[in-house]
Amino acid sequence: MGEFFHMGGYGAFVWPAYLLSAGVLAFMTATTLRAYNRHKRLLHHMEDGGPEN
Amino acid sequence: MFALANPHRFLSYSRVLTPWAGGLAAVLLLVGLVWGLAFAPPDYQMGDTVRIMFVHVPSAWMAMAAYTFMASASLASFIWRHSLADIAARAAAPLGLGFNFLALVTGALWGQPMWGTFWVWDARLTSFLVLFFFYIGYIALWEAIEDPHKAGRAAAILAIVGFINVPIVKFSVDWWNTLHQPASLIKMGAPAIHWTILTPLLIMVAAYTALFVALVLMRMRTEIFIRQIHRLQISTALDTEAPALG
C-alpha cells in the first residue's frame, strides 16, 4: 500500500494532480447543480404562487 | 439541430439526456481512475508520472473541445441570432476555463519531474495559456455588458476570433520544435501508446466528455430558467404599474 502512495518516488507530483483534478471537477459540478436547483425552485415558485415576495 | 433550437424542445430532450450523461460520466470516471491508478503499468521511461497523463490529456482535450463548441455556438448565434446558441456558448465557457486550468496545472506537475521545470515558454504551453486568456476574456465580456443581446454579440465575436488559436494549440507540436511531446492519440497510423495505458486514457477522455455534456446541458437549462424568471418579473412589474399609468 505504501508503494502505491509512493508512486515510484513521484507521489509528490501524481497525487496533487489527481487531488486538484477531483477538486475542480467537484467544484464545477457543485456550482452547476446549486445554480440549477436554485433557479428551478424559484421559477416553479413564481409560476405556481404568482409573483415572488 | 434546428429542431433542438426550440428552447421548449431543448428542455424536454435535455431533461432525459442530462442524468444519462451524468451517470455515464460517474461510471467511466470510477473505472478510469481505478484502472489508471492501480492497474496500468508504469511507463518504461516516465515511470509512474505517466499516470498524470490520465488527468492531464482529458482536461487538455476538453479545454479545446469546449472552446470549439463555444466558437461553433457563437458562430451559429452570430448567423441565425438564436438565443439558444448564445446560451450554449455561455454555458460552456466556465467549464472550458476549469478544464484549461487543470490542463495547465497538471501539465506543470508532470513537467517538473520529466523536464526539470514547471513551465517553459514553448509553442504548445504558450498557445494553451493564450486559450486560457480567451476564456477569461469571453466570460468577462458577458459580465461587463448588461444587455444580454449586446453582450452575446460581443462575446461571440471574441469566441470566433479566438478560435484561430485552437489549431495553433493542436499543431504547435508539429510546427515548432517544442519541449512538449507530439500528439499521442490523434495522428495518422497507429497511436504511439501501448494499449495497457491507452485504454484507461480513452476511458478518462470519455468520462470527461460525458461530464462536460451533463454540465453544459444543466447550465443551459439554468440559463433558460433565469431568462424565464426575468420575463415573469418584467410582466409582473408591468401589471402592477399599469393601473398607476392609467
Contacts between the chains, C-beta under 8 A, distances in Angstrom:
chain1	res1	chain2	res2	distance
A	4	B	37	7.9
A	4	B	38	7.4
A	7	B	48	4.1
A	7	B	49	7.9
A	7	B	51	7.1
A	8	B	42	5.9
A	8	B	47	4.6
A	8	B	48	4.0
A	9	B	47	7.4
A	9	B	48	7.8
A	10	B	47	6.1
A	10	B	48	4.9
A	10	B	49	4.7
A	10	B	113	5.6
A	11	B	48	7.9
A	13	B	49	6.1
A	13	B	52	6.6
A	13	B	109	4.8
A	13	B	110	6.8
A	13	B	112	6.3
A	13	B	113	5.2
A	14	B	48	6.0
A	14	B	49	6.5
A	14	B	51	5.3
A	14	B	52	5.8
A	14	B	109	7.9
A	16	B	109	5.8
A	17	B	52	4.7
A	17	B	55	5.6
A	17	B	56	7.0
A	17	B	105	7.6
A	17	B	106	4.4
A	17	B	109	4.5
A	17	B	110	7.1
A	18	B	33	7.9
A	18	B	37	7.5
A	18	B	51	7.9
A	18	B	55	5.9
A	20	B	102	6.8
A	20	B	105	5.9
A	20	B	106	7.0
A	21	B	55	4.2
A	21	B	59	6.8
A	21	B	102	5.5
A	21	B	106	6.5
A	24	B	98	5.2
A	24	B	101	6.6
A	24	B	102	5.3
A	25	B	98	7.7
A	25	B	102	8.0
A	25	B	211	6.7
A	27	B	98	7.5
A	28	B	94	7.3
A	28	B	95	6.0
A	28	B	98	4.9
A	28	B	215	6.2
A	29	B	211	7.5
A	29	B	215	6.5
A	32	B	215	4.9
A	32	B	218	5.2
A	32	B	219	5.6
A	32	B	222	7.4
A	33	B	218	7.1
A	35	B	219	7.5
A	35	B	222	5.1
A	36	B	218	5.1
A	36	B	219	7.6
A	36	B	221	6.4
A	36	B	222	4.7
A	36	B	225	7.8
A	39	B	222	5.4
A	39	B	225	4.1
A	39	B	226	5.5
A	39	B	229	6.5
A	40	B	221	7.9
A	40	B	222	7.8
A	40	B	225	5.8
A	42	B	225	7.7
A	42	B	229	5.9
A	43	B	225	4.8
A	43	B	228	5.7
A	43	B	229	5.4
A	43	B	232	7.7
A	46	B	229	6.4
A	46	B	232	5.1
A	46	B	233	7.9
A	47	B	232	7.4
A	50	B	236	8.0
A	51	B	232	7.8
A	51	B	236	4.3
